[in-house]
Amino acid sequence: MTIGGSTPLDGSHPASTEDSLGEIVSQLTTDLGTLTRQELALAKAELQAEAKKAGKGAGLLGGAAFAGWMVALFLSLTAMWALDEAMDLIWSALIVAAVWAIAAAVLAMRGRKELRDVSPKPEQTVESLKEDAKWLKTQKS
C-alpha cells in the first residue's frame, strides 16, 4: 500500500521498472518470509492466550471436583448417622459403603465399555492419505 501512490507505508522502496527480475523475486521472498514470521507470531500469541484460559478453567474444574468430593463425603456421613437411629453404627456404615461400592462398580463397567470402543487409529485420516496417494500416482502416469 502506498501513500499518494508513490511511497509505501512500510518505508520500503517501490519496485521500479529498472529493478531486475532477481531483485523483485528477492524482495518478494523477503516479504513472504516476513509475513510468515508475523503470522506465526500471531498464532503463537493466540495459542498462549487460549492455553492460559484453558489452564484457569482446568484449575476451576479441579476445585469443583474437590468440592463435590467433600459434599459426597459429608452426605455419606450424614446418611450413616441417620441410619444409626434405626440400627447400629457399624451396620449403617456398611450400608453406606456398599452403596458407594455399587456406584463405583457401575461406573467402572461403563467406563471400561466406553474405552473398548475407542479406536486409536485415525481412520478418516488414513483413508484420506490413501486417496491422496492414489491421486498422486494417477498424476505421475
C-alpha positions, 0 to 999 in steps of 0.5 A: 500500500502506498501513500499518494501512490508513490511511497509505501507505508512500510518505508520500503522502496517501490519496485521500479521498472529498472529493478531486475527480475532477481531483485523483485523475486528477492524482495518478494521472498523477503516479504513472504518470509516476513509475513510468515514470521508475523503470522506465526507470531500471531498464532503463537500469541493466540495459542498462549492466550487460549492455553492460559484460559484453558489452564484457569478453567482446568484449575476451576474444574479441579476445585469443583471436583474437590468440592463435590468430593467433600459434599459426597463425603459429608452426605455419606456421613450424614446418611450413616448417622441417620441410619444409626437411629434405626440400627447400629453404627457399624451396620449403617456404615456398611450400608453406606459403603456398599452403596458407594461400592455399587456406584463405583462398580457401575461406573467402572463397567461403563467406563471400561465399555466406553474405552473398548470402543475407542479406536486409536487409529485415525481412520478418516485420516488414513483413508484420506492419505490413501486417496491422496496417494492414489491421486498422486500416482494417477498424476505421475502416469 
